[in-house]
Amino acid sequence: MKPYFYLYNATIGEFTGEKFDTAARAVEMSLELAESNPGESFEILRCVGYSSTSKASTFWVDGEEPPEKPSYRMLEKGEIIKKGDEYDDDGTWLPRAFTIGEKMNSDHRPTRRPL
């Protein structure tokens, strides 16, 4: 990356948004801006590098936490019921014991498997 220059209006705290390849061009533009905006100061800044990441991440602020990940997934029609799966007995999840090895179908109560 080749360093570049940009201008910052120090009076109002905003960048002008334009990048310049040379310091000379940045100086020229800062003088034009200063003349057309009496009382305002323009800083000439040089960018020598930047940081970025290709992987997004989340920073949690004080008092907040990430949502809990589910520890189970629901079985779908056609999946084989295995030991450790649980079925819904009117809101209470119970270990499945009597249908191990069967395929899930529409006659079965909702069944979940630990992740």
N, C-alpha and C positions, 0 to 999 in steps of 0.2 A: 504494500500500500504506500502510495506517495503522500507525504504530509500535505495538508491543505490549510487554508486560512478562512476564517469567517468572522463576522462582526457581531458584537453584542452591544445593545443600547443599554449602558449602565444606568442611565437616568430612570428608565421605566422597567428595566429588568427583563428585556426580551431580546432574543436572537433575531437578526434580520432575515435569516433563512437562506441566504445566498452563500455559496462556497466559492473560493477563489484559489486558482492554481499557484499564484505568486503573491509574495508579500507586497510587491509594488502595486498590484491591482487592488489588493485589500486596502492599502493606504489611500490610494486614489478615491476609492468608493467611500471610505470613512470620512475623508475631507468633504466630499460632495454631500454626504448625509449631515455632517455637522453644520455645513453652511445653510442647508435647507431646513434645519431644525435647531434654531438658536437656543442655547441653554442646555442642550442635551449632549451627553458624552458618549462616544463610541469606542469600544475597546476592540483591538485587533487580536484575535486569538488564533493559535496554531494548533491544529489537531495532529498529534504524533502517534496516536493509536486509539484503539477502542476495544472493549470487551463484549463478548456475546456468547451465547450458548445455543447449541442445536437442540437441546433438550429443555423443554419447559419445566418449571418447578413452581411450587406455591409456598409462599411464606405466610404463616399463620400469625395474626396479630394477637396481642395479649388477651387471654380469656377465650379464644376460639381454638377449636380443634378440628382436625379433618373428620369427615363423616366415617362411621364405622363401616368396614367392608363386610359384606355378608359372609358368614361362615358356612352356609349351606347353599345348594342350588336345588331347584325343583326338578324332579324327573319328568321326562316327556314320554308321550305315548311311544311304545316300541322299545324303550330301554329295559334292560334286564335288571330286576330288583336284586340287590346284593346285601350281604350281611353288613350291618352298620347303618343302613338306610332307616329312616323313620317315617311313620305315617301319621297323618292328622286325625286324631280321635276327638272331634268336636273342640278343637283349639288346643289340645294337649298333644305334643309330639311324643310318640312312643316308638320303641325299637320294633322293627319289622322282623318277624320270625317265621310266620307261616306261609309266606309267598316267595321266599328267596328262590331265585332262578326263573321266576315267571317274567313275562314281558309286561311292562306297564300297559294298561288299557283303560278305557273310559269307565270300567266297572270298579277300578281301584280308587281308594281315597287318595287325596293329595299326598305325595311322597317326596321327601327331600333327602339329599345326600351331602354329607360333610365335604367341604372343599379341601 
